[in-house]
Amino acid sequence: MNRREIRNVAIIAHVDHGKTTLVDQLLRQSGQFRAGELKGDCILDSNPIERERGITILAKNCAIRYTDRAGNDYHINIVDTPGHADFGGEVERVLKMADGALLLVDAVDGTMPQTRYVLAKALASGLKPIVVINKMDRPERRAAAVLNEVFDLLVDLGADDHALDFPIIYTSGRDGWATTDPEHLPTDGSGDIHPLFDAIIRHVPAPPFDAGAPLQVLITTLDYSDYVGRIGIGRVVAGTLRAGQDILTIDRHGRQVRQRVSQLMQFEGLGRIEVDHIDAGDICAVVGLEKVDIGDTLADPENPKALPAVHVDEPTLHMTFRINDGPFAGEDGKYVTSRHLRERLDKELQSNVALRVGPGETLDEFEVSGRGLLHLGILLENMRREGYELTVGKPKVIYKEVGGERQEPLEHLAVDVPRDCLGPVMQLVGDRRGEVLKMDTRGDLAHLEFIIPARGLIGLSSRMLTATAGEAIMHHTFARYDKVRGDIAGRANGVMVATDTGAVRAYALDQLADRGTMFVEPTDRVYEGQIVGEHCKDDDIAVNVVRQKKLTNMRASTKDFTVVLKAPRRLSLEAALEYIENDELVELTPKSIRLRKRFLRESDRRRNARRLAAADA
């Protein structure tokens, strides 16, 4: 295929600005698929957790065959990227496969923290953005103001004159239309998405092609098949890659391994087709390489030249993963030993470039570092569903020593709330050492931006939703490292800790109803040391939730009384990780999420408290 007929484009945006929905329309209106062949919404979000949460977690590749109005055929490789800051590692590596970027911005929300992050990465990769103002079907759209925000953001990021002269497309991913004229929107159902295809063909440069150059392929993604093993996905930067060819794999440390390509796949629609060669500029999947990793270069054995490795920002948060040593260990899960945990984490490191794993304090523990709570929470959720049992400790930020000064990660936080909730929001963020950067109004909502320590975000989401009656919308992204700010208060309330093992009884919960909020309900199984509720005061108390009402032969005045209990508070995985303190753990099994004390017996907890007090003295 002539290189002039190939386009490689990445779609980048803040979370929930409509990337995957827009890709759906590009696929449906490309003319490549039969009617009814593409089913459902968010077609590329194939991971079950992605569908449940409505977010993109893993970067995806697809390819579209498109014929323009002049009859020219094009092969458009599209990379859909995550929009959440915690999955920024996915964005950084896949941008290496693109020659241009569609920057999606919500016509109402405008530029958000992750918009800045992904745009900065695109500019650093030398990509000129095509600005797509999406969700133009919304009546409260403010296209002109959002366009000014994008321009100001580009100037703030130091974009050159070439990038500032960006093309603009106005779209509705939901309704499936695009236009270059914001004054005449095709709201009557007559529009289509083809103006966006035309903008990609016109403004995304064709990849350079030199048939005589030595082979260079940059691996940016890994896949795995039970039949053929590891599959390396990347872009042919120079030369031609052929099936059956001997190549040299060069890793980020310069080590070289000679291997043979057994099979070569080109992206076609939502799948792949086998081909005998791939020329420079195209994206491919390589089968048959036993040793290949993200960032490796596949080179010509006669003239090996390594490409720059993929750079990924360092993690900012870490937590301890350890085996489940609770009384119910092994009842639900298939993989329960430290060896199982180590093998699973090693497998994750092969494709999760933003993850780091190190040894813990004991042989049964591992220090796992990532970009944020959601990044690590998705890993834990996947492990649960795969049959793993483990316990994890409280998330902690990663500090750095810079010039003899201890520094901590700061985050750029954006909050949209009703205007009458400004006071509680300002107080919550202020108590966590946050500083106001910007405040304005957007209709009935107030938009606030803060700079806040990353440790101040832990546990903030649930408190923010409580303070604003569920109205607050929060987004954050890493800003920089800076000197450590003051102390941040921990959890305000203590917890109720079970003293006995057994099934929870309604009678016992009724007796404890005025002591706080319960996390369990009748018939749930609990064990000694498990956290079963939140105390209404700031201290921990031991409670017996398995106690039964004593049976006597005396007639009671309350004989016919029916116990009515409040519904328990069920914590999600991320909420549980935010909730716990340093002496507590979250126990994860395929069927349960439990909170527990690190030391299950009360005597052990007291002994440990005395030891810590003596150490501090």
C-alpha positions in Angstrom: 0.0 0.0 0.0 1.2 3.5 -0.8 2.2 5.4 2.4 0.1 8.3 1.2 -3.0 6.2 1.9 -2.2 5.4 5.5 -3.2 7.6 8.5 -2.3 6.9 12.1 -4.4 8.9 14.6 -4.8 8.8 18.3 -8.0 10.0 20.1 -7.2 11.8 23.3 -9.4 13.6 25.8 -10.5 13.9 29.4 -12.5 11.1 30.9 -16.2 11.0 29.7 -15.8 13.5 26.9 -17.0 11.0 24.4 -13.9 9.4 22.7 -15.2 5.8 22.5 -18.7 6.9 21.5 -17.2 8.9 18.6 -15.0 5.9 17.5 -18.3 3.9 17.4 -19.7 6.4 14.8 -16.5 6.3 12.8 -16.7 2.5 12.6 -20.5 2.5 11.8 -20.3 5.2 9.1 -17.0 4.0 7.4 -18.9 1.7 5.0 -16.7 -1.2 6.1 -19.3 -3.1 8.1 -22.7 -4.5 7.2 -25.8 -3.3 8.9 -26.2 -5.0 12.3 -22.6 -6.2 12.3 -21.6 -3.7 15.0 -23.8 -4.2 18.1 -24.1 -2.1 21.3 -22.4 1.1 22.4 -18.7 1.7 23.2 -17.7 -1.1 20.9 -14.0 -0.9 21.8 -14.6 -1.1 25.5 -14.6 -4.9 25.5 -13.2 -5.4 29.1 -16.1 -6.2 31.5 -14.9 -3.6 34.1 -14.8 -1.0 31.3 -18.4 -1.7 30.4 -19.5 -1.7 34.1 -17.8 1.6 34.9 -18.3 3.3 31.6 -14.6 4.2 31.3 -11.7 3.2 29.0 -8.9 1.5 30.9 -6.8 0.0 28.1 -5.7 1.6 24.9 -7.3 -0.1 21.9 -6.4 -0.4 18.2 -8.7 -0.6 15.3 -8.4 0.1 11.5 -10.9 1.5 9.1 -11.0 1.3 5.4 -12.5 4.5 4.1 -13.2 5.8 0.6 -13.5 9.5 0.2 -15.8 11.4 -2.2 -13.1 11.3 -4.9 -12.9 7.5 -4.8 -9.5 7.4 -3.0 -9.1 4.5 -0.5 -7.5 5.1 2.9 -6.3 2.8 5.7 -6.9 4.7 8.9 -5.4 3.2 12.1 -7.2 4.6 15.2 -5.9 4.3 18.7 -8.5 4.9 21.5 -6.8 6.0 24.7 -8.0 6.1 28.3 -9.2 9.5 29.7 -8.5 8.9 33.4 -5.3 10.3 34.8 -4.5 7.0 36.6 -4.1 5.3 33.2 -1.8 7.9 31.7 0.8 5.2 31.1 -1.4 3.8 28.4 -1.6 7.2 26.7 2.2 7.8 26.8 3.2 4.6 25.1 0.5 4.5 22.3 1.1 8.0 21.2 4.3 6.7 19.7 2.2 4.9 17.1 0.4 8.0 15.8 1.2 10.8 13.4 -1.7 13.0 14.5 -4.2 13.4 17.4 -7.9 14.2 17.7 -8.2 16.3 20.9 -11.8 15.9 22.1 -13.2 18.5 24.4 -16.7 18.6 25.8 -18.7 21.5 24.5 -20.0 22.1 28.1 -17.2 21.0 30.4 -14.4 22.6 28.4 -10.8 21.8 29.2 -10.2 19.7 32.3 -7.1 18.4 34.2 -6.7 15.4 32.0 -7.1 17.5 28.8 -4.0 19.4 29.8 -2.1 16.1 30.6 -2.9 14.3 27.3 -2.4 17.4 25.2 1.0 18.0 26.8 2.0 14.4 25.9 0.8 14.8 22.4 2.8 18.0 21.9 5.9 16.3 23.4 5.5 13.5 20.8 5.4 16.1 18.0 1.7 15.6 17.2 -0.4 18.4 15.8 -3.9 18.2 17.3 -7.2 18.4 15.4 -9.5 20.0 17.9 -12.9 18.3 18.1 -15.6 20.1 20.1 -17.9 17.2 21.0 -21.4 16.9 22.5 -22.6 19.9 20.4 -26.1 18.4 20.6 -26.4 19.6 24.2 -28.5 22.8 24.6 -26.1 24.3 27.2 -23.1 24.0 24.8 -20.6 26.9 24.9 -18.5 26.2 21.8 -16.8 29.6 21.5 -15.7 29.8 25.2 -14.4 26.2 25.0 -12.4 27.0 21.9 -10.8 29.9 23.7 -10.0 27.6 26.6 -8.3 25.2 24.2 -6.2 28.0 22.6 -5.2 29.3 26.0 -4.2 25.8 27.1 -2.0 25.3 24.0 -0.3 28.7 24.6 0.2 27.7 28.3 1.8 24.4 27.2 4.2 26.3 24.9 2.8 25.0 21.6 4.5 26.4 18.5 2.7 28.4 15.8 2.1 25.3 13.7 0.2 23.6 16.6 -1.7 26.8 17.3 -3.1 26.9 13.8 -5.3 23.9 14.5 -8.3 22.7 12.5 -11.6 22.6 14.3 -14.5 20.1 13.9 -17.8 20.3 15.8 -19.4 16.9 16.5 -22.0 14.9 18.3 -20.8 11.4 19.0 -24.2 10.4 20.3 -26.1 11.6 17.2 -23.3 10.7 14.7 -22.6 14.0 12.9 -19.7 16.4 12.3 -19.4 19.8 10.8 -17.0 22.7 10.4 -19.7 25.3 10.9 -20.9 25.8 14.5 -23.7 28.2 13.4 -25.5 25.6 11.3 -25.6 22.3 13.1 -27.3 19.3 11.5 -29.8 18.7 14.3 -32.5 17.4 11.9 -30.8 14.0 11.4 -29.4 14.9 8.0 -25.7 15.1 9.1 -23.0 12.4 9.1 -19.5 11.9 10.4 -17.7 12.3 7.1 -16.3 15.8 7.7 -14.3 14.3 10.5 -12.9 11.6 8.2 -12.0 14.4 5.7 -10.2 16.3 8.4 -8.2 13.2 9.4 -7.1 12.7 5.8 -6.3 16.3 5.1 -4.6 17.3 8.4 -2.9 14.1 9.7 0.3 13.7 7.8 1.0 10.4 6.0 3.8 8.4 7.6 7.3 8.7 6.0 8.4 5.7 3.9 11.9 4.7 2.9 12.0 1.2 1.4 15.8 1.1 1.7 16.1 2.0 5.4 17.1 -0.7 7.9 14.2 -2.2 9.8 13.0 -0.5 13.0 9.8 -1.5 14.8 8.8 0.0 18.2 6.8 -2.3 20.4 4.2 -0.3 22.4 1.7 -2.9 23.5 1.7 -6.6 24.4 -1.1 -9.1 23.8 -1.2 -12.8 24.7 -2.9 -15.9 23.2 -3.1 -19.3 24.7 -2.3 -20.7 21.2 0.7 -18.6 20.1 1.9 -17.0 23.3 3.1 -13.5 23.5 2.2 -11.0 20.7 4.1 -7.7 20.3 2.1 -4.8 18.9 3.8 -1.8 17.5 4.6 0.5 14.6 7.0 -0.1 11.8 9.1 3.0 11.9 11.5 2.2 9.1 12.0 -0.5 6.5 9.8 -3.5 5.9 8.9 -6.3 8.3 8.2 -9.7 6.7 6.8 -13.0 8.0 9.5 -15.6 8.6 12.2 -12.9 8.8 15.0 -13.0 11.3 15.1 -9.9 13.5 17.1 -8.6 16.5 15.2 -7.6 19.6 16.9 -4.8 21.5 15.5 -4.0 24.9 15.7 -0.7 26.9 19.0 -1.8 28.4 20.6 -2.5 25.1 20.5 -6.3 25.4 20.0 -8.1 22.0 18.3 -11.3 21.2 18.0 -12.9 17.7 14.5 -14.2 17.0 12.3 -15.1 14.0 8.9 -13.6 13.1 6.6 -16.6 12.6 3.4 -14.7 11.8 2.5 -11.1 10.9 -0.9 -9.5 11.4 -2.3 -6.2 10.2 -5.2 -4.5 11.9 -8.4 -4.6 9.9 -11.7 -3.3 11.4 -12.0 -4.6 14.9 -9.7 -7.6 14.3 -6.5 -8.6 12.5 -5.7 -10.3 9.3 -2.6 -12.3 8.4 -0.2 -10.6 5.9 3.2 -11.5 4.5 4.8 -8.0 5.1 4.2 -4.6 6.7 5.8 -1.5 5.4 7.0 1.5 7.3 4.2 3.7 8.8 1.7 0.9 9.5 0.8 -0.7 12.8 1.1 -4.5 13.2 1.0 -7.4 15.6 4.0 -9.7 15.6 3.7 -13.4 16.6 6.5 -15.8 17.4 8.8 -13.7 19.6 9.5 -15.4 22.9 11.3 -12.4 24.4 9.6 -9.1 23.6 8.6 -6.3 26.0 7.1 -2.8 25.8 9.7 -0.3 24.6 11.7 -2.9 22.7 13.0 -2.3 19.2 12.8 -5.0 16.4 15.8 -4.3 14.2 17.7 -5.6 11.2 20.3 -8.1 12.4 22.8 -6.7 9.8 22.3 -3.1 10.8 20.7 -2.9 14.3 19.6 0.5 15.4 17.6 0.9 18.6 14.8 3.5 18.9 14.3 5.6 22.0 12.5 3.6 24.7 9.1 4.7 25.8 9.3 7.1 28.7 6.6 6.8 31.4 6.2 9.1 34.3 7.0 7.6 37.7 4.2 6.3 40.1 3.0 8.5 42.9 1.2 6.1 45.1 2.1 2.7 46.7 0.4 0.1 48.8 1.3 -3.3 50.3 -0.1 -6.5 48.7 0.1 -9.5 51.0 -1.4 -13.0 51.3 -4.7 -13.4 53.0 -4.0 -14.8 56.5 -7.5 -14.4 57.8 -9.7 -17.2 59.3 -11.6 -17.5 56.0 -8.6 -17.7 53.8 -8.8 -20.2 50.9 -12.6 -20.6 51.0 -13.4 -18.5 47.9 -10.2 -18.2 45.9 -8.0 -20.4 43.8 -4.7 -18.6 44.1 -3.8 -17.8 47.7 0.0 -18.2 48.2 2.7 -15.5 47.9 4.1 -17.4 44.9 0.8 -17.0 43.1 0.8 -13.2 43.9 4.4 -12.9 42.6 3.6 -14.6 39.3 0.5 -12.5 38.8 2.3 -9.3 39.5 5.2 -10.3 37.2 2.6 -10.9 34.4 1.0 -7.5 35.0 4.4 -5.8 34.7 4.8 -7.1 31.2 1.9 -4.8 29.9 1.3 -2.3 32.7 4.1 0.1 32.0 3.2 2.6 34.8 3.3 -0.2 37.5 6.2 -0.9 39.8 6.6 -4.0 42.1 9.2 -4.4 44.9 9.7 -6.6 47.9 7.8 -5.9 51.1 8.9 -6.2 54.8 8.3 -10.0 54.8 8.4 -12.7 52.1 4.6 -12.7 52.0 4.4 -9.0 51.1 5.0 -6.9 47.9 5.2 -3.1 47.6 3.1 -2.2 44.5 3.3 1.4 43.1 1.0 3.0 40.6 -0.3 6.2 39.2 -3.3 6.5 41.6 -6.0 4.7 43.6 -8.0 3.8 40.5 -5.0 2.4 38.7 -4.2 0.0 41.6 -7.9 -0.6 42.3 -8.5 -1.9 38.7 -5.6 -4.3 39.1 -7.0 -5.6 42.4 -10.5 -6.0 40.9 -9.1 -8.0 38.0 -7.2 -10.2 40.4 -10.3 -10.8 42.4 -12.2 -11.9 39.3 -9.4 -14.2 38.3 -9.7 -16.1 41.6 -7.0 -14.5 43.7 -7.2 -13.9 47.5 -5.1 -11.2 49.1 -5.1 -8.4 51.6 -3.9 -4.8 50.9 -2.8 -2.0 53.2 -3.6 1.7 53.2 -2.5 3.6 50.1 0.4 6.0 50.7 2.1 8.6 48.5 5.7 8.3 47.3 8.0 11.0 48.7 11.2 12.2 47.0 14.4 13.8 48.2 15.3 16.7 46.0 18.3 18.9 46.9 18.1 17.6 50.5 14.4 18.6 50.8 11.6 16.1 51.2 9.0 16.6 48.5 5.5 15.1 47.9 3.3 14.8 44.8 0.8 17.5 44.2 -2.4 17.1 42.1 -4.4 19.5 40.0 -8.0 19.0 41.2 -11.1 20.2 39.4 -14.5 20.2 41.1 -17.9 21.1 39.6 -20.6 21.6 42.3 -23.9 23.5 42.7 -23.2 27.0 43.8 -24.9 26.5 47.2 -22.3 23.8 48.0 -19.2 26.1 47.6 -18.7 26.5 51.4 -18.4 22.8 52.3 -16.2 22.1 49.3 -13.8 24.9 50.1 -13.6 23.8 53.7 -13.0 20.1 52.8 -10.2 20.9 50.3 -8.7 23.6 52.6 -8.5 21.1 55.5 -6.5 18.9 53.2 -3.9 21.6 52.4 -5.5 22.5 49.1 -5.1 26.0 47.5 -7.6 27.6 45.1 -6.3 28.2 41.6 -9.4 29.2 39.8 -13.1 29.7 40.4 -15.9 30.5 37.9 -19.5 29.7 37.2 -21.0 27.5 34.4 -24.8 27.9 34.5 -26.0 26.6 37.8 -22.7 25.0 38.7 -19.5 26.4 40.1 -16.2 25.3 38.7 -13.3 25.3 41.0 -9.7 24.3 40.5 -7.2 23.5 43.3 -3.6 22.4 43.8 -3.7 19.7 46.5 -1.3 17.1 48.0 -1.9 13.7 46.6 -2.4 12.3 50.1 -5.2 14.8 50.6 -7.2 13.1 47.8 -7.3 9.8 49.7 -10.7 9.6 51.2 -11.8 12.9 49.8 -14.3 11.6 47.2 -16.7 10.0 49.7 -16.6 13.0 52.0 -17.1 15.4 49.0 -20.2 13.4 47.9 -21.6 13.4 51.4 -21.1 17.2 51.8 -22.7 18.0 48.5 -25.6 15.4 48.6 -23.9 13.5 45.7 -23.8 16.5 43.4 -20.0 17.0 43.2 -18.0 15.9 40.1 -14.3 15.6 40.8 -11.3 15.1 38.4 -7.6 15.2 39.2 -4.3 14.7 37.5 -0.7 14.8 38.6 0.8 18.3 38.7 4.4 18.2 40.2 6.5 17.4 43.2 6.9 20.1 45.8 7.8 20.5 49.4 5.8 18.6 51.9 2.8 20.6 53.2 1.4 20.3 56.7 -0.3 17.4 58.4 -3.7 16.2 57.1 -6.3 14.8 59.6 -7.2 11.2 59.1 -10.5 9.5 59.5 -12.7 11.3 62.0 -14.6 8.2 63.3 -13.4 5.0 64.9 -14.6 1.6 63.9 -16.5 -1.3 65.5 -14.4 -4.5 65.6 -15.9 -8.0 65.9 -14.9 -10.0 69.0 -16.3 -13.4 67.9 -16.5 -15.5 64.7 -19.8 -16.6 63.3 -22.9 -15.5 61.5 -24.2 -12.0 62.2 -27.5 -11.9 64.2 -30.3 -9.3 63.8 -30.7 -9.1 67.6 -27.0 -8.1 68.0 -27.2 -5.4 65.3 -30.4 -4.0 66.8 -28.5 -3.5 70.1 -25.7 -1.7 68.3 -27.9 0.5 66.1 -27.3 3.7 68.1 -23.5 3.2 68.2 -22.9 3.9 64.5 -23.3 2.6 61.0 -22.9 -1.1 60.2 -21.1 -2.6 57.3 -22.7 -6.1 57.7 -26.2 -7.5 57.8 -27.8 -10.6 59.3 -26.4 -14.0 58.1 -23.1 -12.4 57.0 -20.1 -14.4 58.3 -17.6 -12.4 60.3 -14.5 -13.3 62.3 -12.6 -11.9 65.3 -10.8 -8.7 64.2 -13.0 -7.9 61.3 -14.3 -4.3 61.0 -18.1 -4.5 61.0 -19.1 -0.9 61.3 -18.2 2.7 61.9 -18.4 4.0 65.4 -20.2 7.3 66.0 -17.2 8.5 68.1 -13.5 8.8 67.3 -12.4 5.7 69.1 -12.5 2.0 68.2 -14.8 -0.3 70.1 -15.0 -4.1 70.3 -18.5 -5.5 69.6 -20.2 -8.9 69.5 -22.4 -9.0 66.4 -23.0 -12.8 66.6 -24.7 -12.7 70.0 -28.1 -14.3 70.1 -31.1 -13.4 72.3 -31.2 -15.7 75.3 -34.1 -18.1 75.4 -36.0 -18.3 78.7 -39.4 -19.7 79.8 -40.5 -16.2 80.9 -43.0 -14.3 78.9 -41.5 -11.0 77.6 -43.4 -7.8 76.9 -41.6 -7.5 73.6 -42.4 -11.0 72.4 -44.0 -9.8 69.2 -41.6 -7.0 68.5 -40.1 -7.0 65.0 -36.5 -5.9 64.6 -36.2 -3.3 61.8 -32.6 -2.6 60.8 -31.1 0.2 58.7 -29.5 -1.0 55.4 -25.7 -1.5 55.9 -23.2 0.6 54.1 -21.5 -1.4 51.4 -18.1 -0.1 50.4 -16.8 -0.5 46.9 -13.2 -1.6 46.5 -11.8 2.0 46.0 -14.0 3.3 48.8 -12.6 0.6 51.1 -9.0 1.4 50.2 -9.7 5.1 51.0 -11.4 4.3 54.3 -8.8 2.2 56.1 -6.1 3.5 58.4 -2.5 2.3 58.9 -3.4 -0.5 61.3 -6.1 -1.9 59.0 -6.3 -4.0 55.8 -8.8 -4.7 53.0 -9.3 -8.4 52.5 -10.2 -9.3 48.9 -11.6 -12.6 47.7 -13.6 -13.5 44.5 -16.8 -13.2 46.5 -16.2 -10.6 49.3 -14.6 -7.3 50.3 -13.9 -7.2 54.0 -12.2 -4.6 56.3 -10.1 -6.0 59.1 -7.5 -5.0 61.6 -3.9 -5.9 60.8 -3.8 -7.7 64.2 -7.0 -9.7 64.6 -6.8 -10.4 68.4 -7.4 -7.4 70.7 -4.5 -8.4 73.0 -2.2 -8.3 70.0 -3.4 -4.9 69.0 -2.8 -3.5 72.5 0.7 -5.0 72.5 1.5 -3.5 69.2 0.1 -0.1 70.3 2.4 -0.2 73.4 5.4 -1.1 71.2 4.7 1.8 68.8 4.3 4.2 71.7 7.6 3.1 73.2 9.3 3.5 69.8 8.0 7.1 69.4 9.2 7.9 72.9 
